[in-house]
Structure formats: C-alpha cells, structure tokens
Amino acid sequence: MKFIHIGDLHLGKWICGHSMITMQKEVLFELLTIMDQQDIRLLLIAGDVYDRLVPPTEAVELFNDFLTAAIRQHHIQVLMISGNHDSDERLNFASQLLKAEGLYIASKLQKNWETCILKDEFGEIEFHLLPYIKPSQVKELYPEVKVKTYQEALEHVISLHPLDPKRRHVLMTHQFAAGGQQVQTSESETMLSVGGSEVVDVHLFDNYDYVALGHLHAPQAVSRQVVRYCGSLLRYSFDEVKQKKTVCKVEMKEKGNTVIEQITLHPTLTMQKYSGYFADFMDETKGLVENKQDYIAFELLDQSLIANAMDHLRTLYPNAMQLTYKQLLKEYDGKKTVANLQLEKQDDFTLFKEFYQTIRDHELDEEKASIIENILEKAKEIK
C-alpha cells in the first residue's frame, strides 16, 4: 500500500506582511498531480492544517477546494488530525458526514480513537488517528489519572489502545517527539509548552510500523526511519532556507518492510537569505540573487547604516522581507551580554525602581517604595 504523508500546512500564514496563500495553493495542487501520476490514493495530513485557531476566509476556501478536488476528482482517501494551531471544533465540523465521502477527521481526544482499517495484498493496515493532546485534555477525559507532563499524558493514552498483532499499524499524531539524537527545530514552530516539558519519548511509538508525525518543520526521521516528521510544505522562517522541503511517500509491504521516499515540491517563489554588501545587491550585473521575486532576507556586511536601504532594495526585489546588518548585530549582542550581567548583579527592589522610573519617567516616592519592599519581602517568604 502506498500513501503520502504531509503536515504543517499552516494555511493562511502571513510572514512580514506577505500572504503565503498563493504558494500554498501551488504546492497543494502540485501534490495532487504527483499522486495521480504515481497512482497513490491515500493521503495523511498530520495536523496544523491552519496557521491559527480562526483562519482567514481564503485559507478555508483553499482547503475546501483542495479536499474537494482530492476526494471527488482524484478519488483520494484523506485521513487528517488536528495540530496545536488548529481549532478542534472548527476542524471537526461535519466529520461524521464527511467520513462517507472518504475523509476521516480526528480533532478531539476520545477514549475510542478514530481508526481506519484498509487492506492490501499483504493483509490489513490499521491507521490510528491521534490528534494533538495536552495533559489537561487527558485529565478531563480520565479524571482518576494523575498526569502532569506531555510524556505522562501520551504514555497513558497509548497504553489504553492495544494493537492487534495480526495487522500492520500506522500512527498519525502531532507531538514533539525526540529520541537519542537531537531533532532539528525551526523558528516558525510554536512551542507546545514552556521549559521543554512538551517533549515526549519517541520510544512510546516502538510498536507501530510507521509513525506519521506533525509539528516540526524540518523533514527528518526520529530514532527509526519509519518514525518521521514530513516537515512543512513551505519554508516559513529564514532559518529554514537551507531545508529542502519534501513530502513523504510511504510504501508498506509485508510487516517490517516499509520503503520511504521524499518527494520535492516546486513553488514558484520561496524564502531565501543572502549576505553581502548593499552596493553589490543594487548592481544587477552581479547576479547575486537567483530569483528577484522571492521572499528575501538581506544580511548586509556594510559597517554603517544606509539611509532607506530597504526602500532601495525593494525597487529591485519587491518581496524583500527583512534587512539586518551583520556587524552591527555583533556589536549589539556584545552590549546586550554586558547589560544582562549587570542586571543579574542587582537585587529585586533596585530592578523594580529602575523599571518604574523608565515607565513613569520619575522616581518611586518613599511611600510606594515602602509598599514594594514589603511585598517583595513577603514574596521571598513564600518561596
């Protein structure tokens, strides 16, 4: 059985005042052409369909057009879960009716997971759809269980979902999974929680024959080749410019024999980052920029600020998004480090006085200072 694994579409995303909707439409419909050419009739979407809980109208319309074309015109069955950017309620709308059309949606954690059993020449494959979950959702569903971390929450949920040993099993979920090696993250990803507690042990998935992960935007395997982040369809931050965006083509044969291929998509425009001198970028004969229409971040090597530099650059590069000065950033980082060290040496009361003076533009009077000192002392006692 062959299927395509995608995720992190982030439909409706804007970057530096530019909408990505045209590029998103390009790659989604290119994907349908590729699936037709290779006769692949199953698509897995591993969450973060939209970029925010209330997506813009054009994003909803694009996804509606894409699903309609996939199911009605190309006869593709779609299995989909929600991610941390999605609204469970909006994504779940009419899910029972749509199942008859070949669209399976799992957007809410339930005691009975949404599953889909398909057959091929090697037997049955059971697809398990587990949407993005938080510890609070597990507590609500299982009030008798004490869970604090994402690890404990996911471990409990998986333990209640036994697998039939006669079948091959595919898990689709949207979590931050890590194993023995360091995973590659991107600036465009939203952290699921504070302090790294969102990370779950990839070995929770050891009993599955393939794990279709969403959340991290860099295509990568975690621990095993069959545990994969497909990555985002497009580059969504400038630290992703070196990433080759792909989708995962998966062919499952007999148990233990799974072949994975990464297929490249080809948007007309993409995000790029270039480093050089302002004068060289303005000299078209230099040919420093491959596609002038791309969404570009310029890192200037000039030693001083150039008046209206971005306005001048946009006369040649209309989609220029970002402008930085490498040397000036180094100087700023050095000063910032010294400032941070100075702050660390100050006590809480001194910090508050300086903050108050900065905000109110006058010093803290004696009466207010006394109140603040008392509050800070009580706070120390509580600690």
C-alpha positions as CSV (number, residue, x, y, z in Angstrom):
1,M,0.0,0.0,0.0
2,K,1.2,3.5,-0.9
3,F,0.3,6.7,0.8
4,I,1.6,10.3,1.1
5,H,2.3,11.8,4.5
6,I,2.2,15.6,4.8
7,G,1.6,18.1,7.7
8,D,2.1,21.6,9.0
9,L,0.3,23.2,6.0
10,H,-0.3,26.4,8.1
11,L,-2.9,27.7,5.6
12,G,-3.5,31.4,5.9
13,K,0.0,32.2,7.2
14,W,1.4,35.7,6.7
15,I,5.1,36.5,7.0
16,C,6.3,40.1,7.3
17,G,3.1,41.4,5.8
18,H,3.1,38.9,2.9
19,S,0.4,36.2,2.5
20,M,1.7,32.7,1.6
21,I,-1.7,31.6,0.2
22,T,-0.7,31.6,-3.4
23,M,2.4,29.4,-2.8
24,Q,0.3,27.1,-0.6
25,K,-2.2,26.6,-3.4
26,E,0.6,25.9,-5.8
27,V,2.2,23.1,-3.8
28,L,-1.1,21.5,-2.7
29,F,-2.4,21.1,-6.2
30,E,1.1,20.0,-7.5
31,L,0.8,17.3,-4.8
32,L,-2.5,16.1,-6.3
33,T,-0.8,15.9,-9.8
34,I,2.1,13.8,-8.3
35,M,-0.3,11.4,-6.6
36,D,-2.2,11.0,-9.8
37,Q,1.0,10.3,-11.8
38,Q,2.1,7.7,-9.2
39,D,-1.4,6.2,-8.6
40,I,-1.4,7.0,-4.9
41,R,-4.9,7.1,-3.4
42,L,-4.3,7.7,0.3
43,L,-3.2,11.0,1.9
44,L,-2.3,11.5,5.6
45,I,-2.4,15.1,7.0
46,A,-0.6,15.3,10.4
47,G,-2.0,18.4,11.8
48,D,-1.6,22.2,11.7
49,V,-3.9,22.5,8.8
50,Y,-4.4,26.2,9.5
51,D,-2.0,28.7,10.9
52,R,-4.3,30.0,13.6
53,L,-7.5,29.0,15.5
54,V,-9.7,31.3,13.5
55,P,-8.3,31.0,9.9
56,P,-8.9,33.7,7.3
57,T,-11.6,33.0,4.7
58,E,-9.2,32.5,1.8
59,A,-7.4,29.7,3.8
60,V,-10.7,27.9,4.5
61,E,-11.7,28.2,0.8
62,L,-8.4,26.9,-0.4
63,F,-8.6,23.8,1.9
64,N,-12.2,23.2,0.8
65,D,-11.1,23.4,-2.9
66,F,-8.2,21.1,-2.2
67,L,-10.2,18.4,-0.3
68,T,-13.0,18.5,-2.9
69,A,-10.5,18.0,-5.8
70,A,-8.7,15.3,-3.9
71,I,-11.8,13.3,-3.0
72,R,-14.1,13.9,-5.9
73,Q,-11.8,14.3,-8.8
74,H,-8.8,12.2,-7.9
75,H,-10.6,9.6,-5.7
76,I,-8.1,10.1,-2.9
77,Q,-9.0,9.0,0.7
78,V,-7.9,11.5,3.3
79,L,-7.0,10.9,6.9
80,M,-6.5,14.0,9.0
81,I,-5.8,15.1,12.6
82,S,-5.6,18.5,14.3
83,G,-2.4,20.2,15.4
84,N,-1.7,22.7,18.1
85,H,-2.6,25.6,15.7
86,D,-6.0,24.2,14.8
87,S,-9.4,24.7,16.4
88,D,-10.7,21.3,17.4
89,E,-14.3,22.4,16.9
90,R,-13.9,24.0,13.5
91,L,-11.8,21.1,12.1
92,N,-14.3,18.6,13.5
93,F,-17.3,20.2,11.8
94,A,-19.5,17.6,9.9
95,S,-16.8,14.9,10.4
96,Q,-19.3,12.1,10.6
97,L,-21.0,13.1,7.4
98,L,-17.7,13.5,5.6
99,K,-16.5,10.1,6.6
100,A,-18.8,8.6,4.0
101,E,-17.0,10.7,1.4
102,G,-13.6,9.3,2.3
103,L,-12.5,12.0,4.7
104,Y,-11.6,10.8,8.3
105,I,-11.0,13.6,10.8
106,A,-9.7,13.3,14.3
107,S,-9.6,16.6,16.1
108,K,-10.6,15.8,19.6
109,L,-9.1,13.3,22.1
110,Q,-11.6,10.5,22.7
111,K,-11.4,7.2,24.6
112,N,-12.1,5.4,21.4
113,W,-9.6,6.7,18.8
114,E,-10.6,7.3,15.3
115,T,-9.2,4.4,13.2
116,C,-9.4,3.3,9.6
117,I,-8.6,-0.3,8.5
118,L,-7.5,-0.8,4.9
119,K,-6.5,-3.9,3.1
120,D,-3.8,-4.7,0.5
121,E,-2.1,-7.9,-0.8
122,F,-0.2,-8.3,2.5
123,G,-3.2,-8.1,4.8
124,E,-4.7,-5.3,6.9
125,I,-3.3,-2.0,7.9
126,E,-4.8,-0.1,10.8
127,F,-4.4,3.7,10.8
128,H,-4.7,5.2,14.2
129,L,-5.5,8.9,14.3
130,L,-4.4,10.7,17.5
131,P,-4.7,14.5,17.4
132,Y,-2.5,16.9,19.3
133,I,-3.1,16.3,23.0
134,K,-2.3,18.2,26.2
135,P,-2.1,16.9,29.8
136,S,-5.2,18.9,30.6
137,Q,-7.2,17.1,28.0
138,V,-6.1,13.7,29.4
139,K,-7.1,14.8,32.9
140,E,-10.5,15.9,31.7
141,L,-11.1,12.6,29.9
142,Y,-9.6,10.4,32.7
143,P,-10.2,12.4,35.9
144,E,-8.9,9.4,38.0
145,V,-5.5,9.6,36.5
146,K,-2.7,11.9,37.7
147,V,-0.7,13.3,34.7
148,K,1.4,16.4,34.7
149,T,3.6,16.2,31.6
150,Y,3.1,15.5,28.0
151,Q,5.1,12.3,28.4
152,E,2.8,11.0,31.1
153,A,-0.3,12.1,29.2
154,L,0.7,10.4,25.9
155,E,2.0,7.3,27.7
156,H,-1.3,6.8,29.5
157,V,-3.4,7.3,26.3
158,I,-1.3,4.9,24.2
159,S,-1.4,2.2,27.0
160,L,-5.2,2.1,26.7
161,H,-5.1,1.5,23.0
162,P,-3.9,-2.1,22.3
163,L,-2.7,-3.2,18.9
164,D,-3.8,-6.3,17.0
165,P,-0.6,-8.3,16.3
166,K,-2.1,-9.6,13.1
167,R,-2.2,-6.2,11.5
168,R,0.4,-3.6,10.5
169,H,-0.1,-0.4,12.3
170,V,0.3,3.3,11.3
171,L,0.1,6.0,14.0
172,M,-0.5,9.6,12.9
173,T,0.0,12.2,15.7
174,H,1.1,15.8,16.3
175,Q,3.6,16.0,19.2
176,F,7.2,17.0,19.9
177,A,8.9,13.6,19.8
178,A,12.6,13.1,20.5
179,G,15.0,10.2,20.8
180,G,18.7,9.6,21.3
181,Q,19.7,12.2,18.8
182,Q,18.9,15.9,18.7
183,V,15.9,16.9,16.5
184,Q,16.0,19.9,14.1
185,T,13.7,22.7,15.1
186,S,12.7,26.0,13.3
187,E,11.8,29.5,14.4
188,S,8.4,29.2,12.8
189,E,7.3,26.4,15.1
190,T,5.2,27.4,18.1
191,M,6.4,25.7,21.3
192,L,3.7,23.5,22.8
193,S,4.7,24.5,26.4
194,V,7.3,26.2,28.5
195,G,10.6,24.7,29.6
196,G,10.7,21.7,27.2
197,S,8.1,19.7,29.1
198,E,6.3,19.2,25.8
199,V,8.9,16.7,24.6
200,V,7.8,13.0,24.6
201,D,10.0,9.9,24.3
202,V,9.9,8.6,20.7
203,H,10.1,5.0,22.1
204,L,6.4,5.3,23.1
205,F,5.9,4.5,19.4
206,D,8.0,1.4,19.1
207,N,5.1,-0.9,18.4
208,Y,3.9,1.0,15.3
209,D,5.1,0.1,11.8
210,Y,5.1,3.7,10.7
211,V,4.6,6.9,12.6
212,A,3.4,10.0,10.7
213,L,4.4,12.9,12.8
214,G,3.5,16.6,12.6
215,H,4.8,19.7,14.4
216,L,8.5,20.1,13.5
217,H,9.0,21.9,10.2
218,A,12.3,20.2,9.1
219,P,11.8,16.8,7.3
220,Q,13.6,14.2,9.5
221,A,13.4,10.7,11.0
222,V,13.5,10.3,14.7
223,S,15.2,7.2,16.2
224,R,13.9,4.9,13.3
225,Q,13.5,5.6,9.6
226,V,9.8,4.8,9.9
227,V,9.2,7.4,12.6
228,R,9.1,10.6,10.6
229,Y,8.3,14.3,10.5
230,C,7.4,15.1,7.0
231,G,8.1,18.8,7.6
232,S,6.2,21.8,6.5
233,L,5.1,22.2,2.8
234,L,6.9,25.5,2.5
235,R,9.7,27.5,4.2
236,Y,8.1,29.6,6.9
237,S,11.1,31.3,8.5
238,F,14.6,32.3,7.3
239,D,16.3,29.7,9.4
240,E,14.6,27.2,7.0
241,V,16.2,28.5,3.8
242,K,18.6,25.6,3.6
243,Q,15.9,23.0,4.2
244,K,14.8,21.0,1.2
245,K,11.0,20.8,1.6
246,T,9.5,17.5,0.7
247,V,6.6,15.2,1.3
248,C,6.9,11.6,2.4
249,K,5.9,8.8,0.0
250,V,5.5,5.6,2.0
251,E,5.1,2.1,0.6
252,M,4.2,-0.5,3.1
253,K,4.7,-4.1,2.1
254,E,4.8,-7.1,4.5
255,K,5.4,-6.3,8.2
256,G,8.9,-4.9,8.7
257,N,9.3,-3.9,5.0
258,T,8.5,-0.2,4.5
259,V,10.0,1.9,1.8
260,I,10.2,5.7,2.2
261,E,10.9,8.3,-0.5
262,Q,11.0,12.1,-0.1
263,I,9.3,13.9,-3.0
264,T,10.3,17.5,-3.7
265,L,7.6,20.2,-4.4
266,H,8.3,23.2,-6.6
267,P,6.6,26.5,-5.6
268,T,7.2,29.4,-8.0
269,L,8.5,31.5,-5.1
270,T,10.3,30.6,-1.9
271,M,12.1,32.2,1.1
272,Q,15.8,33.0,0.6
273,K,18.5,34.7,2.6
274,Y,21.5,36.5,1.1
275,S,24.6,38.0,2.7
276,G,26.7,40.7,1.0
277,Y,27.2,44.4,0.5
278,F,24.4,46.8,-0.3
279,A,26.1,48.2,-3.4
280,D,26.6,44.7,-4.8
281,F,22.9,43.8,-4.4
282,M,21.9,47.0,-6.2
283,D,24.2,46.2,-9.1
284,E,22.1,43.8,-11.2
285,T,25.1,42.7,-13.3
286,K,26.5,40.9,-10.2
287,G,23.6,38.4,-10.3
288,L,23.8,37.7,-6.6
289,V,20.1,36.9,-6.3
290,E,18.7,33.9,-8.1
291,N,15.0,35.0,-8.3
292,K,14.3,38.7,-7.6
293,Q,10.6,37.9,-6.9
294,D,11.5,35.5,-4.0
295,Y,10.8,36.4,-0.3
296,I,14.2,37.6,0.7
297,A,16.1,38.4,3.9
298,F,19.2,40.6,3.2
299,E,22.1,40.5,5.6
300,L,24.3,43.5,4.9
301,L,28.0,43.4,5.6
302,D,28.3,47.2,5.5
303,Q,29.9,48.7,8.5
304,S,27.4,51.5,8.9
305,L,23.6,52.1,8.4
306,I,22.5,53.0,4.9
307,A,19.6,55.5,4.6
308,N,16.4,54.0,3.2
309,A,18.2,50.8,2.3
310,M,15.1,48.6,2.3
311,D,13.2,51.1,0.1
312,H,16.1,51.0,-2.4
313,L,16.3,47.2,-2.3
314,R,12.6,46.8,-3.0
315,T,12.9,48.7,-6.3
316,L,14.7,45.6,-7.5
317,Y,13.4,42.9,-5.1
318,P,9.7,43.7,-4.5
319,N,9.2,40.9,-1.9
320,A,12.2,41.8,0.3
321,M,11.1,41.0,3.8
322,Q,14.0,41.5,6.2
323,L,17.1,43.6,6.5
324,T,19.9,43.2,9.0
325,Y,23.5,44.4,9.4
326,K,25.8,41.6,10.5
327,Q,28.5,43.7,12.0
328,L,26.0,45.9,13.9
329,L,24.2,42.8,15.3
330,K,27.5,41.5,16.7
331,E,28.1,44.8,18.5
332,Y,24.6,44.8,19.8
333,D,24.9,41.2,21.1
334,G,28.1,42.2,22.9
335,K,26.5,45.1,24.6
336,K,23.4,43.1,25.5
337,T,25.5,40.5,27.2
338,V,27.2,43.1,29.4
339,A,23.8,44.6,30.2
340,N,22.4,41.2,31.2
341,L,25.4,40.6,33.5
342,Q,24.8,44.0,35.2
343,L,21.1,43.1,35.7
344,E,22.0,39.8,37.3
345,K,24.0,41.7,40.0
346,Q,21.1,43.9,41.0
347,D,18.5,43.0,43.7
348,D,14.8,42.8,43.0
349,F,14.0,46.1,44.6
350,T,16.6,48.0,42.6
351,L,15.4,46.4,39.4
352,F,11.8,47.4,40.2
353,K,12.8,51.0,40.9
354,E,14.7,51.3,37.6
355,F,11.8,49.7,35.7
356,Y,9.3,52.2,37.4
357,Q,11.5,55.2,36.5
358,T,11.7,54.0,32.9
359,I,8.0,53.6,32.6
360,R,6.7,56.6,34.6
361,D,9.7,58.9,33.9
362,H,10.1,59.8,37.6
363,E,11.5,58.1,40.7
364,L,9.5,55.9,43.1
365,D,8.4,58.0,46.1
366,E,9.1,56.8,49.7
367,E,5.5,55.6,50.4
368,K,5.3,53.5,47.3
369,A,8.9,52.3,47.8
370,S,8.0,51.1,51.3
371,I,4.9,49.2,49.9
372,I,7.0,47.5,47.2
373,E,9.7,46.5,49.7
374,N,7.1,44.8,51.9
375,I,5.6,43.0,49.0
376,L,9.0,41.7,47.9
377,E,9.9,40.6,51.4
378,K,6.6,38.6,51.6
379,A,7.3,37.0,48.2
380,K,10.7,35.8,49.5
381,E,9.0,34.2,52.5
382,I,6.5,32.4,50.3
383,K,9.4,31.0,48.2
